[in-house]
Amino acid sequence: MGQTHTSAQMDAAVALTRWWTSPAGRALIAAETQMVAEALEDVFGWECLQIGAWGEGRALLEACRTRHRAILATPGMSPDADILGRPSQLPVSSDSIDAVLMPHTLEFAGDPYAIVRETDRVLVGEGHLVVLGFQPWSLWGQRARFARSGFPPGLRRVLSERRVREWLALLGYEVFAARRYLYRTPWAGGLAAGEGADRLLRRGLTFPLPAGAYLLKARKQVYTLTPMRPRLRRAMLGGLVKSAPPVRHGVRRSP
């Protein structure tokens, strides 16, 4: 049973790797490389971790300005991975990562919320999180929904932007930037039309097709307790004492 499961994972990995070199795959990776570069241009620190392999090489992390950059992937998914492990059980110390990039990682996972919790564990306070996902009601989302083997191959589900925002809000994250992209169809014939869409958007015009994907950029908020000043504390406690009813000992009132 385990060997069958491993064989299926390897087949899915091979199919996804081949898809990355297809016209649709290359167009998607090119668009996302530019989007991620813009999202990470103001992110600094020591460590940036990409959870999940996506595309060939390390293109998504090239523009990152942290001192160190690493890719974590499951075995067999990427020869460029620096760390092998499960995204839901990161072999990384808590509070040690300054920025995390998840390129469609949640959509390939059996338990995506577990990955979000693990990401929260390893991120430092005020650390940044960048999430890429497909829009469920776009043409890309619809093709993924009805494709037997997933689209791209191996995709398990399409998570809406709203759902990811809700998960991040539960963990205390502030989503301070969002961007929609991929104004092209998931078929090869629509890739050229996407170039025209990009030109229209740069001119401030609208395009009839909905965006196929979204990018969310969030910050891990840290709440600190503000110590109460002694004078204010005495005033509050004094008010509580004064408001309490007097107690008379030895006196019993009749009802």
Secondary structure, DSSP 8 states (H G I E B T S, - for coil): -HHHHHHHHHHHHHHHHHHHTSHHHHHHHHHHHHHHHHHHTT--SSEEEEES--SSTTGGGTT--SSEEEEEE-TTS-TT-SEESBTTB--S-TT-EEEEEEESTGGG-SSHHHHHHHHHHHEEEEEEEEEEEE-TTSHHHHHHHH-TTTTTTT------HHHHHHHHHHTTEEEEEEEEE--S-SSGGGHHHHHHHHHHHHTT---SS--SEEEEEEEE---------HHHHHHHHHHHHHHS----TT-----
